[in-house]
Amino acid sequence: MAFAAATKLGPYEIVAPLGAGGMGEVYRALDRRLDRTVAIKVLRAGTVEEPGRRVRFEREARAIAALSHPHICAVHDVGEQDGVPFLVMEYLEGETLEERLTRGALRTGPAGALPLGEVIRIAVELTDAVAAAHEAGVVHRDLKPANVMLTPSGVKVLDFGIAKLRALRATPHDGVTESAPSDELTADGALVGTIAYMAPEQLQGRDADARTDIFALAAIVHEMATGRHPFEADTQAGRIAAILEHEPVSLTTLRHEAPPLLARLVKACLAKDPEKRLQNARDVWHQLRWLEESAGLEASQEGAPSAAAPPRRPSWKAIGAVSILVGLASYLAMRDATRSPPAAAPTRFQIAAGAPVVDLAVSPDGRAVAYVTAPPRTPSVIWLRSLDRAEPELLPGTEGASRGLFWSPDARFLAFVSKKRLLRLAVGGGSPQDICASPSDTLTGGSWHADGTIVFSAWPPGSVFQVPASGGEARPVTELQSSTGEFYHNAPTFLPATRRFLYSSGWLVEGRDDVCVGSLDGPERRCLGVQTSRFAYAPPGVLVLARRGELMAQAFDPTSLALRGEPIGLGPLVYKASGFGPAFGVGGSVLAVRSGEAGFTEQLTWYDRQGRPSGTLGAAGPIENFDLSPDGTRVAIATASPTDADAILITDIARGVTSRLEAAGRWLNDPVWSPDGRWVALSSKGGPDGATVVAKPADGGPERVIIEQRSGDVFVEDWSPDSAHLAIGLQGATGTAGALVTLRGDKPAEQRIFTEQEFPDEFQFSPDGRWLAYNAVEGGRPEVFVVPIPPTGPRWQVSAGGGAQPRWRRDGRELYYLGLDATLMAVAIGGPSRFAAAPPRPLFKTGLVVEWGYDQYEVAPDGRFLISVAVRPHEGTIIDVVLDWQVALRR
């Protein structure tokens, strides 16, 4: 049925029709509750009662609701009016890719084709969306230019009306099992989809899976690049015959300047046999991203020649593809003249892990790389990639594995931590065997001696422990020099043919790290003067170091413990500071390095108390910390993006407008709103001033410096309801502490330390200003505590079994926190004058990987939760492997 303007569909008011398809009509409408424009899709007149139509419509709602991605049109709501179901979606401004191809934009080259830079940009975003859908168990099955919207914020994929749920083909990378019986809506042999973009198996009535979408993607990319469909014909029958029988003309034949890699990629994805196509959309995305970064292509402005585009500055990602080899070649060129001539030059390849790589370890014989992946919302696992095989092997029984993976010296066993137990696993098969208890679920390093002794370190930081590999009780083998401010011992690594081991040591107050030497035979200690917290030893005598964002190598004599020469750069080592840290390893003739960041692109998503999503906020990105304004109308975000490191992004929720609070030359973090919403307090680093807390007007203007700290770090956490105090965290000479800062107008602020527990963090004032909640390490794990204001009285522990990131409900009657398994917990709070807390109760599983010191959720005034949800991994899913690298370093 057609709806006239001003027609009401629940809380939505129809404004005007937008278009119609084979199954539905789409209208622009106004959501009166939130005063926002939405798109509403309803079943077309006469189709509501047709068999399967309502089922397909409901399937579209389920399919889109299962997805949260910046390049997929979001669903806001579903409803029914007079027996007609409707779907409320994100309203998009722009044009479809079909419209874009029809009018073209290239003045030179094939008619209707797009600039190559634009082709690749669209392809990257489109493939990213399709890969995310596949990873969520959704196959689109009707990808075509008409279902791709080009908006000011990028690509948006539309119309999941015939999407198929849980129809993915299993691959070693994504771990999805095949569970799709024949489709009940196409069991009669009817073709569902658009013939021009159907894969051969679809046209033959066979089951469609992720590879079907990959075929359609390639057809779209071919059409964007050449202005021609790869299987042109005058009739539908001719088109079907072309798809089933004919090979398309090569992309480079039709467009000579097209990159050969793009042509090969399109050809591989258009293979008629699905077994011969690329099998995983995320792998296609990786290749397109590499092409985008390395080819230097720019999308021309409409109406301007392509040559007018400015030259592209190479990024670290493009440089990183060759930088390790360049660094090794430089090392070789600088070697002593007495060295023997080199053998074959180092060679390089990549392992596509399919999920963020938490840690990796190369076997001592250099025959395999083991790595831990942490997919969103599923347990981390260990994979084993033998270098003589093309596919990795999932190691059963390794669910929940974390950082700190290491090998036995004979390469027969792997050691790892899961559920606070150090385990060993025979790589040839069998179940993990218990070794000992671990101080936490995260190791910061480990090494296995030939005599069967293991040394390891863990987070929270402390000493190095030793334990028999056969099992037993772990005991310290190093001792922290706390009087000097020494903070941790990490990454123990045995030296060959000796009971000595190297380890990294950190001094908090001085902000420095070093590599030191310890021994199983006594309290030997010697530090080398190497500024790094992460290293690997490569026999017969090289230290591979992570230093200042770069991977370096330096000659080292394991007998005299002397460093020789100067460190040589091997290439950039970039990683998300709030994520898993740098990951690299050496073994035999192999160097393996996780390429790029290890973490996720996050999307701020609204959830109710039952854990049901109800929409997203803003664009997805690498979110570091965020804070909702007291009235819930704005959100301040600190990002991990290098381009936004010197700004806090402020988004007006109702208007969808984002502005920037900038401070050139400084790294900004920890935004906290003032109670009246006029100011944002934040921590600032950079330059000679050290760590600083400043307050900046939310609408721009001069900042006000509150605290300046010359050494250590300072983190702003919360602003008291009466605006009189800031709660901050400190890292300094005495370790970590919490402090209250009294604001006194134009006079210098007064600072008062009130707790020096282990890692106190996430201080949160209660709405009435009477209590302060925070988390700190107690018994080796974080717990949530509450103290009175001023914090001179008793301390109450309100969490049970571990907890972090406390947040108050706006009426102060409930306190929330994240359990260590990422369950959102609620604690009822009572007592007008005396603090009282009920036992914690679970609300819902958030799917987060809980991090200390980072804001992962906030509580809105209306009781909803705004959660930073990981929607797709960064480039930390790739491992760069360099073979025979030590040949270039050998004397």
C-alpha positions, 0 to 999 in steps of 0.5 A, spaced: 500 500 500 502 507 498 502 511 504 501 518 504 505 524 507 503 525 514 501 517 515 503 515 522 507 508 523 507 507 530 512 513 532 514 514 525 511 520 520 511 518 513 514 524 509 515 522 502 516 516 498 524 514 496 523 508 491 521 501 490 524 495 489 521 488 487 519 486 494 518 493 498 517 500 498 521 505 501 519 512 505 523 518 508 520 518 515 521 522 521 522 519 528 518 523 533 521 520 539 528 522 537 527 528 532 531 524 527 530 522 519 529 515 518 528 510 512 522 506 512 521 499 508 514 496 507 512 490 503 509 492 497 501 492 496 499 485 494 505 481 497 504 481 504 500 474 503 504 471 498 508 465 500 515 467 503 514 474 502 513 476 509 519 471 511 524 474 507 522 481 510 523 478 517 529 475 515 532 482 512 530 485 519 534 479 522 540 479 518 541 487 518 540 487 526 546 481 526 550 486 523 554 493 526 558 496 521 560 503 518 559 500 511 552 497 512 546 500 513 543 500 520 536 497 522 533 501 528 526 498 529 521 493 526 514 494 527 507 492 523 501 497 521 494 494 519 498 487 518 503 490 514 510 489 517 515 495 516 523 496 517 526 502 520 533 503 517 538 509 517 536 514 512 542 515 507 544 521 503 547 520 496 547 516 490 547 508 489 553 506 485 548 504 479 547 511 479 554 513 479 556 508 474 550 511 469 553 518 469 560 516 469 566 521 472 572 519 467 574 524 462 579 520 459 579 512 459 573 507 458 566 510 458 562 510 464 568 507 468 570 511 475 577 513 477 582 508 479 583 511 486 575 511 487 574 504 484 579 501 489 576 506 495 569 503 494 572 496 493 575 496 499 569 499 503 564 494 500 569 488 501 570 490 508 562 490 509 561 484 506 567 480 510 564 483 516 557 480 514 560 473 513 564 473 519 557 474 523 554 469 519 550 472 513 551 472 506 548 477 502 546 473 495 544 480 491 550 484 491 549 489 485 551 496 484 543 498 486 544 495 493 551 499 494 549 507 496 555 512 496 554 517 502 559 522 504 561 518 510 563 512 505 559 506 502 553 503 505 551 496 503 543 495 502 537 490 501 539 484 505 532 482 503 534 475 500 540 474 505 542 467 508 543 466 515 549 461 517 551 459 510 558 460 510 563 455 508 568 453 513 575 456 513 581 455 517 581 463 518 574 464 520 572 458 524 565 458 522 562 451 521 557 450 515 550 449 517 546 451 512 541 446 509 537 448 502 534 454 502 526 453 504 525 459 500 528 457 493 527 449 494 522 450 488 528 452 484 526 459 483 532 464 482 533 469 487 537 475 486 539 479 480 541 475 474 547 479 472 551 479 478 549 471 480 555 466 480 554 460 476 552 456 482 546 460 484 544 460 476 544 452 477 540 452 483 546 450 488 547 452 495 550 459 495 555 461 500 560 466 502 564 465 495 557 467 491 558 474 494 565 474 492 563 473 485 558 478 485 564 483 488 568 482 483 563 483 477 562 490 481 569 492 481 570 490 474 564 494 472 567 500 476 574 499 473 572 498 465 565 501 465 563 494 462 559 488 465 564 482 465 559 478 462 555 482 457 549 480 453 543 483 450 538 478 453 537 475 460 538 468 457 545 470 453 547 473 460 546 466 463 550 463 458 556 468 458 556 467 466 556 459 465 560 458 459 564 465 457 571 468 460 570 475 461 575 480 458 581 481 462 580 488 466 587 490 463 585 489 456 580 494 457 583 499 461 591 499 460 593 503 466 589 498 471 594 495 476 595 488 474 594 485 481 587 488 481 586 484 474 589 478 477 584 479 483 578 480 479 579 474 475 581 469 481 574 472 484 570 470 478 572 463 477 566 459 475 568 453 480 567 456 487 573 452 489 577 455 485 575 462 487 578 466 493 575 463 499 574 468 504 572 476 503 577 478 508 583 475 504 580 479 498 579 485 503 587 485 505 589 485 498 585 491 496 588 494 502 595 493 500 593 495 493 590 502 496 596 503 500 601 501 495 599 503 488 598 511 490 592 512 486 587 517 488 580 518 486 579 524 482 574 530 483 568 530 479 570 533 472 577 534 473 582 530 470 585 524 474 592 527 473 590 533 477 590 529 483 596 530 488 601 525 489 600 521 495 604 520 501 607 513 502 604 511 509 607 506 514 603 500 511 606 501 504 613 502 506 612 496 512 611 491 506 618 492 504 622 495 510 624 489 513 628 487 507 631 494 506 633 494 513 636 487 513 640 489 506 642 495 510 645 491 515 648 487 510 651 493 507 654 495 513 657 488 516 665 488 517 669 486 511 671 479 514 664 477 513 663 471 509 659 473 502 652 472 503 648 466 501 641 467 498 637 474 499 632 474 505 625 472 502 618 474 505 611 472 505 605 473 509 600 469 514 593 472 514 591 470 520 583 472 519 583 475 526 587 480 531 594 476 533 595 477 540 602 474 540 606 469 536 612 465 537 617 462 532 619 454 533 626 454 535 628 450 529 624 455 524 619 450 521 613 453 524 610 459 527 605 459 533 600 465 534 594 466 538 588 470 535 582 473 539 576 474 534 571 479 536 566 475 541 569 469 541 575 465 545 582 466 543 585 460 540 592 458 538 594 456 531 600 453 528 602 454 521 608 449 519 612 453 513 611 447 509 604 447 509 599 453 506 594 452 511 594 453 519 592 448 524 587 450 530 590 447 536 584 444 540 584 445 547 587 452 547 581 456 548 582 462 552 590 462 550 593 469 552 599 473 551 606 469 553 606 463 548 613 460 548 616 453 545 620 448 548 627 447 546 626 441 542 620 444 538 615 439 541 611 443 546 608 449 546 607 453 553 601 458 554 596 461 559 589 460 560 584 461 566 590 463 570 594 456 569 600 455 565 599 449 561 604 445 556 601 442 549 604 437 545 604 440 538 603 433 535 597 432 539 593 431 545 590 435 551 594 441 554 597 439 561 597 443 567 604 446 569 602 451 575 598 457 577 599 463 574 599 470 577 594 472 571 591 470 565 596 474 561 604 472 561 609 478 559 614 472 556 617 465 558 622 461 556 624 453 556 631 451 558 633 444 555 634 442 562 626 442 563 626 449 567 621 454 565 622 461 567 616 466 566 613 473 567 606 475 568 601 481 568 600 485 573 608 486 573 613 483 578 618 478 578 620 473 574 618 466 576 621 459 575 618 452 575 619 445 572 616 444 566 613 437 568 609 441 573 610 444 580 610 451 584 612 457 581 617 461 585 621 468 584 627 467 581 629 475 580 627 480 585 625 487 584 629 493 587 623 497 589 627 502 592 630 505 586 623 505 583 624 498 579 617 496 577 617 490 573 621 484 570 618 482 563 620 477 557 625 472 560 629 469 555 634 463 556 641 464 553 644 458 549 648 453 553 648 456 560 643 457 565 643 465 564 637 468 562 635 475 559 629 479 561 627 486 561 626 491 567 622 497 567 623 503 572 616 507 572 619 514 575 624 514 570 620 512 564 626 507 562 627 500 560 633 496 560 635 489 558 638 485 564 641 478 565 639 473 571 641 466 573 638 460 575 644 459 579 644 465 584 642 472 584 647 475 578 644 481 575 647 485 570 644 490 566 646 492 558 644 499 557 639 497 552 632 502 552 627 497 550 621 493 554 621 487 548 626 483 545 628 477 542 635 473 542 637 470 536 643 465 536 649 465 535 649 473 537 643 478 535 638 481 540 632 483 536 629 489 539 623 493 539 625 501 540 621 507 539 616 504 534 621 500 530 624 493 530 632 493 530 638 488 531 644 489 534 650 484 535 651 481 542 656 476 545 652 471 550 659 469 553 661 476 555 654 479 555 657 485 551 653 489 545 657 490 539 656 496 534 650 500 533 643 497 532 640 497 525 633 499 524 629 493 521 623 497 519 617 500 523 613 496 529 606 500 530 601 497 534 595 500 538 598 502 545 592 500 549 592 493 545 596 487 545 603 490 544 608 489 539 609 481 537 615 478 533 619 472 534 625 469 531 627 461 531 632 458 526 632 462 520 625 465 521 623 472 523 616 473 524 613 480 525 605 482 526 604 487 521 601 493 524 596 494 529 593 489 534 586 491 536 579 493 533 575 498 530 570 500 535 563 502 534 559 505 539 553 502 540 547 502 545 544 497 549 538 496 554 539 492 560 537 485 557 543 486 552 539 488 546 542 493 541 538 499 539 542 503 534 549 506 533 553 512 535 557 516 530 562 512 525 566 506 527 574 508 529 580 506 533 576 508 540 581 509 546 577 512 551 570 516 551 565 520 556 558 521 555 556 528 557 552 529 564 545 530 560 547 525 555 547 529 549 554 529 547 560 524 547 567 526 547 572 521 544 579 520 544 582 516 539 588 511 537 588 514 530 595 517 529 591 523 525 587 525 531 592 523 537 592 531 538 584 532 539 578 530 542 572 529 538 566 531 540 559 528 537 553 532 538 548 525 538 542 528 536 545 532 530 550 527 528 555 533 528 562 532 530 567 537 532 574 537 535 578 540 541 585 540 539 592 541 542 597 541 537 604 537 539 600 534 544 597 527 545 590 527 548 586 522 552 581 521 558 576 526 556 571 527 562 566 532 562 564 537 567 558 537 571 555 543 567 557 540 560 561 546 559 568 544 560 572 537 558 578 535 562 583 531 559 590 528 560 595 531 556 602 529 554 608 531 549 614 536 549 618 538 555 612 539 560 611 532 561 604 529 563 599 535 564 591 535 566 588 541 562 581 543 562 578 546 555 571 549 553 567 544 550 565 549 544 573 551 543 577 556 547 583 557 551 585 551 555 586 552 563 592 548 566 590 544 572 596 540 574 603 539 571 607 533 572 614 533 570 615 525 571 611 519 571 604 519 568 597 522 570 590 520 568 584 524 569 578 520 571 572 524 573 569 530 576 565 531 582 558 533 582 559 540 585 565 541 580 570 542 586 574 536 585 577 532 580 579 524 581 586 522 578 590 516 577 598 517 578 604 513 576 610 516 579 616 514 584 612 510 589 608 506 584 601 508 582 596 512 586 589 515 586 589 522 588 583 528 589 585 535 586 581 540 589 580 546 584 580 553 587 578 558 581 585 561 579 589 559 584 593 553 583 590 546 584 591 542 591 593 535 590 592 529 595 593 522 595 588 518 598 590 510 596 596 507 594 594 500 592 596 496 586 594 500 580 588 504 582 584 506 576 577 508 573 575 513 579 568 515 579 564 519 583 557 517 585 551 522 583 550 525 590 558 526 591 558 522 597 562 516 595 568 514 590 568 507 586 574 505 583 578 498 581 585 496 584 588 490 584 587 485 590 590 478 590 592 478 583 586 481 580 582 487 579 576 488 584 571 494 585 572 498 591 568 504 594 570 509 599 567 515 602 568 522 600 573 525 603 576 518 602 578 517 610 574 512 612 573 505 611 573 501 604 568 496 601 569 491 596 563 491 591 565 486 586 566 478 587 571 474 583 574 480 579 571 487 576 573 493 573 570 500 570 565 501 575 560 506 573 554 509 577 547 509 575 544 517 574 540 516 581 546 513 585 542 507 587 546 502 582 553 501 581 555 497 575 562 494 573 565 489 568 566 482 570 573 479 568 569 475 563 566 481 560 559 480 563 556 487 565 554 486 573 549 490 577 550 492 584 544 495 588 546 501 593 542 503 599 543 507 605 542 515 605 548 515 610 551 509 611 554 505 605 550 498 603 551 494 597 547 488 595 550 482 592 552 483 584 548 480 579 549 479 572 545 483 566 548 481 560 555 478 556 558 484 553 563 480 548 568 485 550 575 484 551 576 487 558 582 492 559 584 496 565 585 503 564 580 504 558 573 506 558 569 501 554 562 503 556 558 509 559 551 509 562 546 514 559 541 518 563 535 514 560 539 507 563 541 505 557 549 503 556 553 505 550 558 500 549 565 500 545 564 494 540 569 491 536 566 491 529 572 489 525 580 488 526 585 492 525 591 490 520 594 486 526 591 480 522 597 479 518 604 476 520 610 478 516 615 472 515 622 473 513 626 467 511 634 466 512 634 473 515 640 471 519 644 469 513 645 477 512 647 478 519 652 472 520 659 473 520 
